[in-house]
Amino acid sequence: MENWSEQSRFSIQNLQELEESSTKILELIGTPGVVVFVGDLGAGKTTLIQHLCKVIGVEDHVTSPTFALAYIYQSAYVPVQHLDLYRIASIEEALQLGIEEYLAAPGWTFIEWPQIITDLLPIDCHMIEITNLGGEARKIVLLQRAVGDHVRS
């Protein structure tokens, strides 16, 4: 996925550091919106989303919606949509499943494996790249859309 600029970078050595990093990530993003997560299988996308949801105030148990496409959670303040597009084969399939409604929904929309819908992502979305550095150590990079990008109409 192209045309993204780095906003911040975190290195964590263990899972206990994820909550503090999650708070910082949400502060940097600011306003609820679409955040896409990129990383290899097992990199920790769902684990990071679990921590972000905890910081947001979601009390439900957050799991990966790999087979359900999406789970919707409620915090005290805003809804959280968690999507996993790993099993989606085409942009047409994503459209048939209502991806545009999720992208336009109020609150936070967290999307794992977003590569198939890159052309549909809103201009103000953020990306989080997660790299496994071995053991529990991770590199987390927060990116935002570069100026000049546009959304497909």
C-alpha positions in Angstrom: 0.0 0.0 0.0 1.5 3.3 -1.1 1.3 7.0 -0.3 1.5 6.7 3.5 3.7 8.8 5.8 5.1 7.7 9.1 3.6 9.4 12.1 5.3 7.5 14.9 7.2 4.3 15.7 7.2 2.1 18.8 9.3 -0.8 19.9 7.9 -3.1 22.6 9.7 -5.9 24.3 6.8 -7.7 25.8 3.0 -7.8 25.8 2.7 -5.8 29.0 4.0 -2.8 27.1 1.1 -2.9 24.6 -1.4 -1.1 26.8 0.8 1.9 27.2 1.6 1.9 23.5 -2.1 1.5 22.7 -2.9 4.6 24.7 -0.2 6.6 22.8 -1.4 5.3 19.4 -5.0 6.4 20.2 -3.8 9.8 21.4 -1.8 10.3 18.2 -4.7 9.3 16.0 -7.0 11.5 18.0 -10.5 11.3 16.4 -12.1 7.9 16.0 -12.0 6.6 12.4 -10.7 3.9 10.2 -7.4 2.2 11.2 -6.0 -0.6 9.1 -3.5 -3.2 10.4 -0.8 -4.8 8.3 1.6 -7.5 9.3 2.5 -11.1 8.8 0.3 -13.9 10.1 1.0 -14.1 13.9 2.5 -10.6 14.0 0.1 -9.4 16.7 -2.6 -7.5 14.8 -5.5 -9.0 16.8 -3.6 -8.7 20.1 -2.9 -5.0 19.5 -6.6 -4.4 18.6 -7.6 -6.2 21.9 -5.4 -3.7 23.8 -6.8 -0.7 21.8 -10.3 -1.8 22.5 -9.5 -2.1 26.2 -8.1 1.5 26.3 -11.2 2.7 24.4 -13.4 1.1 27.1 -14.7 -2.1 25.4 -15.6 -4.6 28.1 -16.5 -7.5 25.8 -13.9 -10.2 25.0 -12.3 -9.1 21.7 -11.4 -11.9 19.3 -10.5 -12.1 15.6 -13.5 -12.1 13.3 -11.6 -14.2 10.6 -14.7 -16.4 10.0 -17.4 -13.9 10.8 -15.9 -10.9 8.8 -16.8 -8.4 11.5 -17.6 -8.0 15.2 -19.1 -4.9 16.6 -18.3 -3.8 20.1 -19.6 -0.9 22.2 -17.6 1.2 24.5 -19.0 3.8 26.9 -18.4 6.4 24.2 -18.3 5.0 20.7 -18.9 1.8 18.8 -15.9 -0.3 17.6 -16.1 -2.3 14.4 -13.4 -5.0 14.0 -13.0 -6.5 10.6 -10.8 -9.3 9.3 -10.6 -9.4 5.5 -8.1 -12.3 5.3 -10.7 -14.6 3.6 -12.0 -12.0 1.2 -10.9 -12.8 -2.4 -11.8 -9.6 -4.2 -12.9 -6.0 -3.8 -16.3 -7.0 -5.4 -16.8 -9.6 -2.6 -15.9 -6.9 0.0 -18.5 -4.6 -1.6 -21.2 -7.3 -1.5 -20.5 -7.9 2.2 -21.1 -4.1 2.9 -17.5 -2.9 3.4 -18.6 0.7 2.5 -21.0 0.8 5.4 -18.3 -0.3 7.8 -15.9 2.4 6.4 -18.6 5.1 6.9 -19.8 3.9 10.3 -19.3 6.2 13.3 -16.7 5.3 15.9 -13.6 3.2 15.4 -13.2 0.8 12.5 -10.2 -1.6 12.9 -9.4 -3.6 9.8 -7.0 -6.5 9.6 -5.7 -7.6 6.1 -7.0 -4.4 4.3 -5.0 -4.9 1.1 -8.0 -6.0 -1.0 -9.9 -2.7 -0.2 -7.0 -0.1 -0.5 -8.9 1.8 -3.1 -11.9 2.2 -0.8 -10.1 3.5 2.3 -11.0 7.0 3.4 -8.5 9.8 3.1 -8.2 10.3 6.8 -7.5 6.7 7.8 -4.4 5.5 9.6 -2.3 2.3 9.1 -0.5 0.3 11.7 2.3 -1.9 10.5 3.4 -4.6 13.0 6.6 -6.6 12.7 7.6 -9.5 14.9 11.1 -9.0 16.1 11.2 -12.4 17.9 9.6 -13.6 21.1 7.2 -11.0 22.3 9.2 -8.1 20.8 7.4 -6.0 18.1 8.0 -3.0 16.0 4.8 -0.9 15.6 4.7 1.9 13.0 1.8 4.3 12.8 1.2 5.8 9.4 -1.3 8.2 8.0 -2.4 8.9 4.4 0.0 11.2 2.6 -1.4 14.6 1.5 -2.7 14.4 -2.1 -4.3 10.9 -1.8 -7.9 10.7 -2.7 -10.8 8.4 -2.3 -12.4 6.5 -5.2 -15.9 7.9 -5.9 
